[in-house]
């Protein structure tokens, strides 16, 4: 079972920064999960929130802020004592990660204009060196549809939202849009789910798992990837 650092080693470094991603790999993760969205000047940036306040202390929407301004901000929200990081471009992260690292790119959007992140991210991935070790996921069905139409060769997975209708996601959206993978929340799946999804040719990546006992159970079920804030602790508990 792969261990993927959720926004990097986010329990030990500011999330979605190069430091967090590099630390996750140093702690024994097989790869990382990260968030991608468009900024105001059209670049794909790695940043979770729609707004800047929580993570940087600045004000405004990422979608309204040009890269020239985002590049000057520091990601200050993080573990006590951790040094601030900076907001990276997706292209920077892909260049910095080893070719063998597995990358789960989650597409973030709040409106139709934001779903253009699917086209831009797909183009970056297909032009780079990570396309064989990447899956693109999203809660937003519109993003996955755009990705499927523009970049059908890329692996894509549907994130299952516990707050949305279960049957619609599993029996309508997943067959249409999650061709290669399904990403349920921990506690929202059974061993039978894993067997059924595997039988349909999909990998299963579970989020967010910080409890080693839960990770051991998921590994016994045959889960393919475990997304965690604590990759070092899970690697120590699960072994090589």
N, C-alpha and C positions, 0 to 999 in steps of 0.2 A: 504494500500500500504506500502510495506517495504521501509525503508530508509537504504541504504547501504553506508558506508563511502568509497569513492573512494581512494584506497591506504591508508585507514584509514581516520582520520580527517586531510586531507592533506593541508587544508587551515591554520591549526593551529600548525602542527607538521611535522617534516621531513617524507616524504612519505614512506609507506611500512615498517615502524618500529613498534616495539611493543608499543611504546608510542603513535603513531598515531592510532593504532587499539584500544588500551584501551581508548583513549580519545574519539574516535568515539562512543563507547558504553556508555561512561559517558555522552556524549551529547545527548543521546537518540536514537542513531541508532539501528536498529534491527540486524545489522550485518555489515560485511565489504566485500569489493572487494579488491583483492590483485593479484600480479603478481608472477608467479613461473617460474623459469628456472634452468637449470643444470649449476653447476660450474665445474671447471676443474678437481676436484677430484670425481665428480659424485653425490654430494649431491644436493638436491632441495633447492635452496635459494629463498628468497622473494626479488625481485629486478626487476625494470621495464626495464631499459636500457640494451642493449647488451654490452655497454662499461661502464667503471667506471667513466669517467672524469666528467660528469655533476653533479653527485650526491656525489662523494667522493673526487674529485680532484686527485685521483690516475689515473694511465694510464693502459690501457689494456682491453681485453675482459673478461667478466665474465666467458665465456666458457673455457678460457685458464688459469684461476686463481684458485688455490686450495682453499678449505674452510679454511685451516690454515692461509692463507693470507687474505682472505675476512673477517674473524672474527676479524681481528685487525683494520679494516677500520671503519671510522665514516661516516655516511650519514649527510653531512653538508648542502646540498641544502635544503632550506625550508623557511618558513616565517621569516621575520626579528625578531630577538630576541629569536627564538626558539633554545633550546639546541640541539646539535647533537644527533643522535641516532646511532644505529649500524645495520648492515645487519643481519636479522635473518634467520635461517633455517625455512622451512615450518613446520617441525615437532614441533619447538618451538612455533610458532604462534598458531598452532592447539591445543597444550597443554595449552597455556595461555588463549585461548578464552573460555567463558562459553559454556557448552554443547548445550544451547538453541540458541546461536548466529548463524545467517545464514551466510554462507561463500560462496562467489563467487571467485573461483580460476581461474584466467586467465593464460593459458599456453602460454609461450613465446618461440619462436624458430626462428632462422634465416637460418637453414640448416637441412638436414635430420638427422644428428647426434643429433642435439638439440631436435628433436621431441621425443627422448627417455624420455624427461621430462614427457610425458603422462603416460608411464609405471610406472615410479618411483612415480609420484604423485598419480596415482590410487592406488598403493600398500599402500602408506601412509594413504590415506583416508579410504580404506577398513579395515585397521587394527586399526583405531582409533575410536573416539566417535562422529565424526561430519558427517558421511556419510548420515544421514537422513536429515541434514540441509545444504547440500552443492550442488552447481552446478558447473561443470567444463566447462569453456568457452574458446574459442580461435578464432582468425582470421585465424589461420592456419588449413586448412582442414586436413592436414596430422596428426596433433596432435589429432584431434577429431576421425579420423579413427583408430589410434593406441589405443586410449582410448576405443572406442567401441569394438574393437577386444579383448583387454586384460581385460577390466573391464566393461562389458556391464551393470552391475547393477547400476553404478553411473550415476547420472543425467548429461546430457551434453547439452550445448547451443552454437549456432553459433553466433559469433560477426559479425555484418554486417558492412563492410568497405565502407564508402561513396565514396572512391576513386576507388573502383572496380566495375565491371559491375553489375548493379542492378539485372537484370533478372537472370543471372547465379547464383548469391548468393541466391536469394529468391526462385527460382523455380528448381534449381538443387542441390546446396550444402545444403540448409536448409532441404529439405525432406530426404536427405541421411544421414546427420550428426547431425543436430540439433534436435534430437528426442524430447527433453523435453522443450527447451527454445530457444528464439530468443532475441538477444541483439542489437537493433538498436540505432543509435545516435539520440539524441534529435534533432528535426527538420527534421528527415528523416522517419517519420511515420505519419499515419493518424489514426483516430478513427476506420475507416474501417479495417485497417491493424490489429489493436488490436483484433477486433471481429473475423477476419478470423483466426488469429493465435490461439486464444482461442478455436475456433471451431475445430481446428486441434489438440487440447490437449497440446498446448505449453504455458508456462508462458512467459511474456514479461518484460524484464528488460532494462530500458532506461539509456543511459549515454550521457554526464555527465551533470547533471541538478543542477545548483546552483541558479536559479531564482525561488522564491516561486510561482509566478503566473504560470509559466510553470508547476511546480510540481502539482499545484492544477488542472490544465487542464488534465494532465496525469492521476491523480487519478480519475477524473470524467470519463475518458475513460475506466477505469478499469485496467490500467497498474499495474502489480504485484510488481515490484521493481523499485526504483528510485536511481540511483548511483550518489553520489554527493560529492564534495570536502568540503561541508559545512553542515554536518549532523545536527549540533546544530541549525543553522538558519532555516533549513527546518523543523526540528521537532517543533521548536517554531511556525513556520507559519502554519503547518498542524495540530498540536495538537497530541493527543495520537492516 
